[in-house]
């Protein structure tokens, strides 16, 4: 794999025979690449940065999965993967130590080195050293994200499976791109806008990452309709799409240049990196050999991109030819635990939304050199509405006139598009958030048309199903083909199995109602327990006689943030307390 062309002063972490590179999201042992999933590397990075300290499990979950409810056993799986990759075996752990009841501590000495102090190229005799694979592929079953690191074989997964004691979990989904029209300019929007929604792509495969041509008549997007991901062009109308790239490697995350002449994109070819291709087709040209999510400035031939596909990524800008590559906002972003970033519509500033260490969740706009930061004030009505709706805002894009922001927002189980009205001059959030889409699935990857009147976005429909697989824990292998134990489409979330292995408990939603189910693993019996309310993360007691779970309390009349209660019930769902 090619080394990144980032700055020679990038900080890397060396410990034992290993070197962890936060910029590229890679781990090496004696120069050989150690294969890790994206989330496993993020867990490792958090622990390294807090070496010598006990990092509580809740802190790890919040830093690595900042906008997602994740099961604790998901974290345990990543720790297990890291220990295998680091050859860190009990009883004497050299790197990762478990602190019972709390979390984990990274205990090995760590040396911080600049990139130019470490060889970028190792002897040809060195072999790639993958982490020992689990008996069954273990993939995250928390909220799936479309971007996936270059180390994996594909940027999307059609199906995923995970071992949970004797139960398996599988989630499958389809994606397509939809258009939503009629977004009048600020000050002219009627009380109940008549918005038209229509499906733009329908290949039956996975499609995402829409980006508009400057004339507003065509979008570019990534699709696996021919077997692997390429960039396609789709005119708005009934015209058939045209394939723009055709590499055997995956091409995705396109971004259209403001003059309409080029499309930048992420590709996994030749070790991965960013490429540019003419919008009319032709040879693709590499501009960097690292980076994700390229985004052209709305006004200049400059590309903003992330160093890796993580919430702790660094930001870079580069010219269309790959020149003038430099890191931006380094010191400013150090003040955030996690963040999202995008160009401001003026094309000369960058907007950042995230968890500021001093000011909490906040929205900022700042020059690339970190000067003149402006924090967007939040109107009183907007703040109250955010609390009342309970929406968690994440990825965002600006409207072309800087009079609105469109967010991906999670409310209960759905991810929809939400609009916040903005004063273009003061950048104050002055109205909203208004829910723009109301489906029960996942509406993501928002792209606003150049005139601001249409949204293109990805619609994902997926569900989680539990499977039972005979498993030999001594040999660490599956003994036979598994079989589903929950109905198709039931979306069985937060599964947990007691130590005796007799049952699995899970939460599902039917007709808008949360249901807690107990499924026998030795008999054909699935029983809904007599508990009510909005439930999260059920967990068995050690003796398998009781269940504990989190319940979201109703929104209070004064609009205060929602709180949780921990509820304990007997295994049959009675005697709640």
N, C-alpha and C positions, 0 to 999 in steps of 0.2 A: 504494500500500500504506500502510496506517495505521502511524504510528510507535508504538512500544511505550509503555506507560504506566508503565514502570519509573522508577527514581529519577533525578532530574535530574543527580545526581552520577556516574552510570555513566560509566566511562572508555571513550572511543572513540579510535581511532588515525587521524590525518590525515597523508597523504603525497601530494605532488603534487596532482592534482585529485581524489584518492580519500579516502573515509572508510570505515574498517572498524569495524563495530559488533559486538563479541563477544557482547553480550546477545541480539541478534536473529539473529546469524549472517548479516548482510547486508553487502554492499559497494555503495557509491554513488560515482558519478563526476559531479562538478558537480551533485549532487542527484538524478541519474537512477539508478535501480536497475540494477546490473550482475548479471546472472543467473550464479550459480555453484552447482555441486553442493555438498552438505554437506561432503564430504571435501576438496574443493578449498579451501573456505573454512577448514577446520581447518588444512590445510597452510600456507596464507597466514598464519593467526593465529600458529602456532608460529614461523614465520620472523620475523614482525614483532616478537614478544615477545623474540626473540633477535637483533634487528637488529645488524648489524655483526660478528656472530660467524659462523663456519662451523658449520653444523648438519649433523652427519654423517647420512647416509642411514639408518643403523640407528637413530639417535635419533629421526628423523622418523617412521619406521615404528612405533617403540614408542609414541610419544606419540599418534599419530593412529589407529593400529590396535592398542591395547594388548593385546588378547586374541586376535589373529588373525594367522595366518601369511600374509603378503602378499608378492607378487612385487615386485621392485624396479622392473620396468617399469611397474607400476601407479602407483608414485610418480612416475615420469617423465611419465606421461600427465597427471597432475594439475598438475605443473610447467608442461607445455606449455599446458594449459588456462588456467592463471593468466597466463602470458605473453601469450596472445591477449587475455584479458580486460583486462589492464593496458596493452595496446599496447606491450609490451616486446620490441622486435625486435632481433636481432643486427645488427651486431657490438657495438653499444654498449648493453648492457642497463642501464636506469635503475633497475630494482627488484630483479630476481632474477638473481644471478650463479652460474653453475655452477663449483664447485671440483673439477676432475678428480680422480677417485679417492677423493673424500671425501663431498661433499654440496653444499649450497647456502648462499648468504649473501644476506640482504636488505640492500641497500646504500643505499637512499634515506633521507634525513632523515625522521624521524617525530615528529609533535607529538601529545602526549597531551592530549585535550580532554574536558571534561565534556559530557554530553549537552545541557545547557542553553546551551552555547556554540555549538551547531550548529543551524541551522534544521531543524525537523521537517517543514515543508511548503515545497515549492519551487514556482516559477512553473508555472502550468498548461501553458505551452508546452514545458516540459522533457519529453523522451520517455524511456521505459524503454529502457535500452541493454543488450541481451543480449550475452553473450560470443559471438564468432563460433563457430558450431557446427562440429564436425568433419565430415568427409565421411560418416562412418557414426557413429551415436550410440555414444558410449563410456561405458559404465556399469561400475562396479566389478564385478570378478569374484572378489573375495575373499569371505569369509563374508558372505552377505546379511543385512542387519538389517531387521526389519519396519518400525521407525520411519524415515520419510524426511521431509526438510524440506518446509515449505509451498511452497517455490519450485518443486518438481517437480509434475508434473501429477497424480500419484497417490501415495498412501502405500505402495503395493506395486508391484512389477514382476512381471508374469507371466513374461516372458522378457527376457533381457538379451543384448546382443551387444557384442563388443569386437574391435578390429582389433589383430592382432599380426603385423607384417610382412605376409606373404601368408596368414597363418592367422587365422581368426576363432574366437571362443569364445562359446558360448551356454549358458546355464543356465536350466532351467525347473523350476518347483516347484508343488506344491499344498499347501494347509494345511487343517487342520480342528482342532476342539477335542475333547479326550478327557478322560474322568474316571477317576481312580484312587482306589479306596476302601480303607478299613480301615487307618487310621493311629491305633492306640491311644495314649492319653496316656502320657507318659514314665513309665517304671517298670512298665508293664503289657504292653509289646510282647513277643510271643512270639519265639522264635529265628528262625522262618521264617514271617512273617505271610502269611496267605492273602489277597492283595490282588486285588480285582476291577478289571479295566480295561475300559471300554467307550467307544465313540465317541458323542459328544453331538451333533455337527453333521455334516451330510452334504449340503450344497447343491451341491457340486462346484466352488464358487468358492474364494476366499481368505477365511479366517476366523481371527480372533485376538483378543487382548486381553480374555480372560474376566475378569469381576469378579462376585463373589457378592452376592446380596441378603442382608440380615442374617438372614432366616428360613432361609436355606440351601436354598430350594426353587427358585430361579431364578437364572440367570446372565444378565448383559448382555455383549455382545461386538460386535465390528465385523465386517461381512460385505459383500462386493460381489456378492451373489447376484442383485441387480436392476440391476447395471451399474456402480454406484459405491458407495463405502463408506458405510454407514449403521450406526446402532446398533440392534441387535436384542435381544429378550428371549427366552430359551429356558427354559421350565419343565423341571425334571428329570423326565423321563418321555417319553411318546410324543406329547405335545401339540405342535402346530405352532408355530414361533417367530412372534413378533409384532414388526413393525418399529416402533421408537420414534422415529427421526428420518428425515426424507426430503428433506434439502437436496440440490440439484444438486451442491454441493461435497461433499468427502469429510469424513465424521464418523468419528472413531476414538478409541482410547485411553480407553474409558469407565471410570468409577470410581463405585461405588454408595455413597451416603451412609450413615452408621452408623444413622440412624433409618429407612432404607428409603424415604424420600420422594422422593429426587432422584438423578439420575445426572449427574455432571460428565463432560465429554469435550472432546477437541481437535477443532476444525473448521477447514477451510480456507476457509470462506465469508468474504467481505468482508475479505480480507487475512489471515485466520487469527487464532486465539485460543482461549480456553477458554470453554465454555458450560455452562449447567446447564438440565436439563429435568426436569419431574415424571416420576416412575417410572410414572405412569399415562398419560403422553402430554400433549400440549399445546404451547404456545409455548416455544421455546428462548430462553434469556436469556443474553446475553454478560456475562461477569464480568471478562475481561481481553482485550486485543487482542494478546497474545503468550503464549507458554508451551506446554509439552508435558508429557505424562505426569502429569496431575492425579491426586492420591491423597488421599482424605479421611482425616483423623485418625480412628482407631478410636473415639475418645471424644468428640470435639468437632466442631462445624460449621466446621472449618478445612481448607483444601486446600493441600497441599504440591505444588509443581510446579517443573519445570526451565525455565530461560529459553530454551533451545534444545535441539535433539536431538543434542548432542555430549557427549563425555566430559569436556569442559572447561566445561560449563554452570554457570550460577549457580543457586542455589536460592532460591525465594520461597515465602511463605505468604500466603493471602488468605482472607477470610471468604466464606461462600456467596453473598453479594451483591456480591463484588468489593471490599468495603471492607477496611480495615486491611491493605492490600497492603504488604509489606516484604520486603527481602532478608534471608536468614538464613545463618548460619555462614560469612560471607564470609572472615574472618581464619582460621578453622579450616580451611576447604577450601583455602586457599592453601598448606597444608602437604602437599597431595596432588598427585601427578603426574596421577592419574586416579582416579575413584571411582564407586561406586554408592551411592544413598541411599534410605531408606524409613523410614516411621514405625515406632517401637518400639510394641509392643502396648499400652503404657500411654497412647498418644495424646498424650503431653506431651513426648516426646523423639524425636530422630531418630537412626537408626543409619546409619553410614557404613562402607563396605568398600572398600578400595583400596590404592594404592601410596603409603604415607606416606614423605615425603622423608627422615625420620630413622629411623623404625621399620620400614620396609619394608612388605610386604603385611600388613595388620592390620585388625581390626574394632573400631569405636568406637561408643559411644552417648553423645549429648551433648544438652544443652538447646538450643532454637532460637537463644538469644542467645549460644551458644558457651561457656557456663559448664559446669562440672562434667563434663568429658569422662571417660569410663570406657573403658579399653581391655580387650577381652575376653581373658582368659588362654586359652592353647591347651594342653590337656593333652598330656602326653608321647606317649601312645598315638595321639592324633589327629594330632600333628605327624608321627609316623612313618608313619602310614597315608596322609597326604597325599603324602608323598614316594614311598612305594611305588606308589601308584596313578597318580602322575603327573598327577592331575587339576588343571585350571586352573579355579578357581571365579570366577564373574562376578556376574550379576544374582542378587538374593536376595529372599526374603520371610520374615517371621516366622510361626511358628505362633501362634494366638490366645493361648495360655497362656505364651508366651515360653520354652517348653521345647525348641524346635527351630528351626533355620533350614533353609530349602530353597533350594538354589542351582542355577542353570544351571552345569553343569560340562563342560568339554571334555576328553575323554580320547581321544587319537589323533584319529580323524576324526569321532567322534560327539559330539553335545551331548546329555547326559542330565540328569535331575534327581537331585541328591544331597542327602542329609539329614545334618545335623550336630546331635547332641544338645547342649542348652545347659542349664546350671544357671540357673533363672529369677532367682535372687538375686544370684549373683556374676557371671553372664553368661559363665562359663567354658565353652569348648568341651570337653565331657567324653567324647563318643563319636562314632564315625563318622570320616570321611565314608562314608556308606552309599549305594551306587548304588540309586536307587529305580526308575528306568526303564532298560531295557537295549537299546533299539532302536538301530539303526545310523544313524538320521537326526538330526533336530534337534528336541529337545523344549524349548520356550521359553515365556515369558510365563506363569509359574506363578501360580496363585491358590489360596489355601487356604480351605476352607469355614469358616464361622463356628464350627462345633463341632470343627474341626481334624482331622476324620476323612476328608476327601476332598480331592483336588487336581484342579483343572481346569488344563489346559495346552494349548498349541498344538503340534501335530505337523506338522512340515514334511518333505516328501519331495521332493528335487530332485537333479538331476545336471547336470554340465557336459559339453558336447559341443563339439568343434572343427569349424570350418567353414573352407573355402577360398573367398576372394573375389578376383577379378581387380581389381587396384588400380593406379591411375596416381599415382605419388608426386609427379609434377610438377604435375599438375592438382589433386591431392588429392581424388580421387573414385573411387568404385567403378564398374567398367566393366560388370559384369553380375551377375546373380543368383548368390549363392554356393551351395555344396553341402557337406553334411557329409562329414568325412573320418574321423571316429571313430564306432564303433557307438553306437546309442542306448542310454542307460543305463550306458555305460562309466565315466562320471564322470572325464573326462580333466582332471587338475589340473596346475598349474605348467608350462604349455607354454612352449617357447622355440625360436626359429628362429635358425640360424647366419647370418652375413652373406651366404653364398652362396645362401640361400633354398631349399636343396634338401630339407631335412628339417624336421620339427617333432618335438621330444622331449616326452613328457609322462609323468606318473605316474598310475597308477590302482590300485585295490584290487579283487581278485577272490578270493572265498572267504576273506577275511581276510588275503590275502597281497599285499604291495606289489609292483607290477610296473612296470618302466621300459620304455616303448615308444618306438621310433623310426619315425615315419611319413614316407614319401616324399611330397613335394609335387609331384613330376613323374611318378610311377608309382604304380600301385595296389599298394603294399607297406607293410605294417604289421608290424614285427618286434619281438618282445619280447627285450630285451637280457639277457644272462646275469649279472645282478647280483641280490643278495638283501639282505634286511634292511628296515628301515623308512626309506624315502627321502623327502627333501623337496627341492624347488626345484632341479631339474637345470638346468645352464647350459652352453651351448656355448662353446668357446674361439673366439678371433677367426678362426682358420683353419679351423674346422669339423672338426678331426680328433680332438678330445678333449671329454669331458664331465666336469663337476664337479658334485657334489651333496652335500647334507648327509645324514648317516645318524645316526639316533637310536640310541645305544648301549643295550644291555639294562639293565634295572634291576639294580643291584648288590645282593648279599645283605644289606648293612647298611642298605639303604633310602635311600642317598644319592640326591640328585636326578639325573635322567637328564642325560647330556651328549651333545654332538654331535661327530661326526668329519667332516671334509671329505675326500671320496673323489674320486679322479681315475681315469677309465677312458678307453680308446680309444673312438672313435665306434661301434665294433661291440660294445662292452660287455666287452671282454677287457682283460687286463693291468691289473687293478685295483691301485691303490696309494694 
